[in-house]
Amino acid sequence: MTGATASPGPVARGPVAVVLKGYPRLSETFIAQELLGLQRRGLAFEIVSLRHPTDRTAHPVHAAISAPVRYLPEYLYQEPLRVLRGWWKARRMPGYRAARATWWRDLLRDPTPNRVRRFGQACVLAGELDPAIRHLYAHFLHTPSSVARYAAVMSGRSWSASAHAKDIWTTPEWEKREKLADAAWAVTCTAVGRDHLAALAPDPGRVELLYHGLDLTDFPPPAERPARDGSDPADPVVIVSVGRAVAKKGYDDLLAALAALPAGLHWRFVHIGGGGLIKALREQAQALGIADRITWSGARPRAAVLAALAAGDLFVLASKIAGDGDRDGLPNVLMEAQAAGLAAVATRVAAIPELIQDGVTGVLVPPGDPPALAAALAAAAGDPVRRRGLGAAGRERVRTAFGHDAGLDRLAARFGLGDSADGAAGLADVA
């Protein structure tokens, strides 16, 4: 099937299987908001998750999604009879040989247990899906798209993908080219990601830019914030960041920057998010002598995140390109912080400049540059009037250019819902 010239137009209207790596996930609110928006627009779908949830809580948006959830065998050895039944059904499907040949070519270039697991999960998916479902839609271009692709080829269905960040920048180029050649269409959430994928697609028009955007009903006009300037040790400036403790988020750089803030500037730092580097970051903060000024909140539900944004004075995200090429797309937390009226300091990397206009709607500094980040934080922390102006401008930009309805309308049109995507506010034109 590689190299097929599938149409980039809408798929036939009908129920869809949405393939996700894990569901529900606190860190993927943007996916849940999209699913709820599609549900409200009339799309019938089933959620297919490759992994079981690991978060202890979920967001209210997850409870509002009524779609059934199917969990595939996370590891094939855990459900051998189910895998065997799926393979037995799949091998009788007209596209099984083509799917197996595609997988075998992939395996020769990527000889990993994960690649084997993807094919087994695809067999289960193809064997279990309701015949009424004729299209598979995968979030992320790496593992979920592999499972969707193999299952679609086996069973004669179409498939499409939504690409984001890590999946774009860490997936091998050969794999991206072949998946984009096979997919009916693809969407992605940043202009930089769109340009990269469009250059690899057989038809650049097959890849469309759709910003996730925000449901701004969650963000009423912010209350007046205290005019903290860091001069009062009893009332320090509250600096907030939300993000997983992984290399691309640059929290090591942020801690170094915080440690370099002027001695007379009184501050507290609140971090929200899980991640494998939390222990190392705590140790770094201790070594830097700033541990007593930091609150590590861990992963928190959406209500707690919004409350932290409302209580903060300044938001910061020190994203950078990790050693393996992984990087952010356009972090939803930046849009959420600005929608809450919070002034933001961030790095000039990935798609962040598509949102933040330096000196107008926020402050941008080079990635991987703690001294520059420290200078920007010190200037913003000590100037509540400037923070108020940046926060108001950032909120207005999010309100006018990054509302989620236009993008959802265009995505719904891809699934055959609504009259067309024409007339929707062009989110692709705001970068």
N, C-alpha and C positions, 0 to 999 in steps of 0.2 A: 504493500500500500504506500510505501515511502515514495514521495514525489507526486502523489495524486493531486489533481487540481480541483480540490473541493471548493465549492462556492463560498465566498466570504459573507454571503447574505444571511438573512434570518433562517433559523431552522423551522421545521414544521411545528405548528402549535401542538402542544401535548405535554404530558408529564415528563419530567426531567429527573435524572439522578445526579445529585451534586456530590462530587467526590472530594473529600477533605482528608488531610493527614491526621487530624485529631479533632474531636468535637465532644463537648464544648471546650473552648479554651479562653481563659481570661485575656490573654494577650492578642486575641484575634477578634476583637469587638467589631472591627470593620467588616469582617465576613458575616457575622451575625446580623449586623445592621443591614447589609445588602440582602441577606436571605429574607429578613422580615419585610423589607421594602418590596421584594419580588412577590412574596406571599400576598401582600396587600394589593398588588397589581394583578393578582389572579393566577400566578404561576403555581401549578401543582408540581410538587417535587418530593423526592425522597433523599435524605441525607445518608451518604455512605462514608463511614469513617474507617481509616486504616488503623487507627489506634484508639484505645479506650482513654477516657479523660483522666488526667492526673491532678488537676486543680481540685481543691476541696469545695469550692463554691463556684457559682456561675452568675452571670449578669442577668438582670431582669429581662433583657432582650431575648435571652435564650428561652425563657419560659413562655414568651409570646410567640415563638415559632412552633407551629403545630405539626410540622412535617415528621413522619416517622424516621427513626434513625436505625441504620443497619451497620453493625460493627463486623468488619471482616476479620478473619483470623490474624491477630497481630503478629504471631509467629506460627509458621505452618505446622510445627510439631505439636502445638497446643491443641489443635483440632484436626487431627489427621483424617478422620472419617469425612468431615465436612469438606476438606480439601480434595479428597478422593472423589466424592460425589460431584463436586464442582468440575474437576478435571474430566470425569466420565461424561458429563453433559457437554462440556465445552468441546471435547475432541470430536463430537458428532456435528458440530456447527460448521457451516460452509466456509467460514473464514478462519477456522482453527489453524490450518497449515500455514496460512499467510501470517497469522499472529505469531505462531511459533517460530517461523523464519525471521520475522522482525526481532523478536526477543533474542533469538540465538545470535544474530548480528550484534545486538546491543551487548549481550553477555560477553562476547569475544573481546569487545572494547572496554567493558567494565565488568571484569570477572569477580563480582562480590556477592556475598550472601544476600544482600539487600536486593540485588537484581533478580535473584532466584525467587525471593519472597514476593516481589512485585508480580511475577508471572503467576504464581500460585494464587495470590489474592485476586488477580484478574480472572482466573478460571472460576473461582467461587462467585465473583460478581456476575460474570456472564451467565453462569448456570442458575443463579438465584433471582435475577432481575425479572420483574413483571414484563411480559412481552409488550404491554402498552407503552412502556418507556422506550423511546426511540432515540434519545439523545443523552449523552453524558457530558457534564460540565465540571471541570476540575479546577480547584483553586490551588495554585502553585504549579510551575512548569516542570518541577523535577518529579519526585515520587508519585504524587497523586495523578499527574498527567500520564506517567508511564502505565499505571494500573488502568486508567480510563482508556488509554490508547489501545492497549492489548485487548481489553474486554470489548471495546467497540469493534475492532477488526474481527475478532472471533465471531461476534454476534450480528454483524452487519448493521451496526448503529453508527450514527455520526457522533463526533465529540468536539469539544472546544475547551479553551483554557483561559484562566485569569492569572496573569503573571504579576509578581510583586517585587521582591528585592533579592534575597539570598538565592532564590531559585533561578533568577536571571543571571546573576553574576558568578555563580559557582557551578552551573550546569555546563558541561563541555559544549563547544560550538557545534560539533557534529550532531549532538543530540537535539540542540535547539533547532537547527536547520531541518532535521527530519521530522520533528514533531510539528513545526510550523507548516511544513509541506503537507502533513496528514490532517491537521485540524481544520474543521470547517471555518473557524475564525478564532481570534484571540484578542483579549483586551488586557491592558496593563494600566497601572495607576500613576505613572510618571512620564513626562515627556522624554527624559533621558532614556528610560527603559523602552519606550515606544520606538524611538529612533534606532536603538540598538537592535531590537527584535525585527523591526521592519526591514533593516538591511540584510537580515538573514532569511526572511520569508521569500517564497517564490513570487509573491505579489505583496508589495508594501501595504496595500489597502486591506490586507487580511488582518493587520494588527491595528487596533484602535486605542486611542488614549481615553480612558475614563477615570477621572479622579474619584476616589471613594466619596469624598465630601462628608459632611456632617448633617445629622438631623438636628437643626438648630432649636427645635422645641425643647431640647434638654438644657439649653443655655439661656435663661432669662437675663435681662440686663443686670450686669454685676453691681453689687452694692459698693458704696464708696470704700476704698481701701485706706487703712491708716497710713499716714505720711511718714513711715519709718525711713530713717536715713542711716541707720547703723551707728548712731552716736550714743545711744542709750544701751548699756549692757543689760538692763532689765527688759528691754523691748527690741530684740535683735531683728534684723531683716531676715525674712523667711524665704529661702531659696529652695525651689521644688524641682524634682526631676522624676519622670515616670519612664521606665524602660527596663528591659531585661538586662541582667548583669552578664553581658556577653561582649566579646572583644570589640565588635563594630560600634557599640554604644559609647566607647571612649571614657568610661567612668574612671579609669586610671588617670587619664589626663585631667579629668574634672577634679579629682581629689588633689592632684598636684597643684591645680590652679587655686583651689580653696585654701590650701596651706600657704599659698603665696599672697593672699589678700592682706592688706595693711593691718597692722596690729590694732589700730584704733577703730577698725570697722567691725562692728559686732553683728554676727550672723548665725543662723542655724540652717542646716541642710536636711531636707526630708527626701528620702528616696523611696519610691514605690515600684516594686517589681521583683520577680524571682530571678533565677538564673544561676548557672554553675560557678560564676566568679564571685559570688557574694562573700564567701569566706576569705578569699584573697584580698578583696577590697576592704573588708573589715580590718584585716591585718595591716594593709597599707595605711589606712586611716590612723590606726594605732601608732604605727611607726612615724607618721607625719605629725603626731601630737594633736590631731583634730577630732579624735573619736568621740569626745564628749560633746561635740557640737552637732553630731549627726544622728538622725533617726532612720534606721533601716526598717521599713514597714513591711517588706515582703510583698507578694502578690495580693492585690486587694480588689474587691468588686467595684464596679463602675461608680456606685454612689460614693464610696470612700475616695475614689480618685477625684471626682468632681468637687467633693468637700475640701480636699487638700488644695486643689487649684483655687477655690474660692478664698481659702485662708492664706494663701501664699502672697508674696510680694513680687517674686521674680521666678521665671521658669528658665531652665537651662538644659540643653541637650548637646553633648560633646561628640557627636557621631564622627566616625572616621572609617576608612577602608581597612578591613582586617587583613591579616597576613594571607588568608586563603582567598582573598578577593571579595568576601562577603561585605555588604554595605546596606545601609538603609535605602528604602525607596523614598516615600514622603511620609514620615511618621505621623500617624493620626494624632498622637499625643500633642504634637506641636499645634495642630489645628484646634484641638480641644482646649489647650492652654490659651490660645489667642481668642477663641470663641468665649472663654470665660473672662476676657478682658485683661489677661495677665501678660505683662511685657516678657518677651522671650529673647534669650541669647542662645545662638546655635552656631553650628559650623557650616562653612561653605563647601558642602559635599553632597554628592548624589542629587536628589531632587529638592533638597531643602530650599535652595534659591528660587525655586518655582513658587514657593509660598511666601517666604520672607524677603521683603525688599529692604536691604541694609540701610539702617538709619531712618527708615520711614515706618515700617510695620514691625521692626525688630532689629536685632543686631547680629551680624554675621562675622565670624572670625575664621582664620584658616584651621583646618583639622589638624590634630596632633601638635598643637602649639599651646601648651599650658600658660606661658607668660602672656600671650595675646588674650587668651580666655580670661585669665585673672584680671587683666586691665579692663576688659569689657564688663566683667561682673562687678568690679569695684566701682566703675563709673556709674553703672545702672543702680547698684545698691545704694549709693550715696545721693541719688537724685530722684526723689519720688515724683517730682513734677514731670520729668522726662519719662519715667516709667509709665505714668498715667497716659501721656500722649501716645507712646508706642503701643500700649495696651489697647487704647481706643482705636487707633489706626489698624492694628492687627485684627481686632474683632470685626471692623467694617469690611476688611478685605475677605475674611473668611465668609462673612454674611453674604457678600455680593458675588464672590467668585467660587466659593467652595461649598455651597449648599448641595445636598446629595440628591435632590429630586431630579435634576436634569440628567445626571449620569444614570440614575436608576431607570428613567424613562427610556433612555437609549439602550440600556442593557435589556430591558423588557422587550424592546422591539426586536432584539436579536433572537428572542425566544418566540417571536410571532405574536406578541401581545401589543395591543394598541394599534393605532393607524400607521404610525411611522415614527422614526426618530426626528423627523423634520420639525422645526419650530422649537425644539428643546434648546435651552441656553447652552451655547457651545463651550463646554468646559475645556475642550482642547485648545481654546484660543486664549486662555487666561495666563499661560506661563510667561 
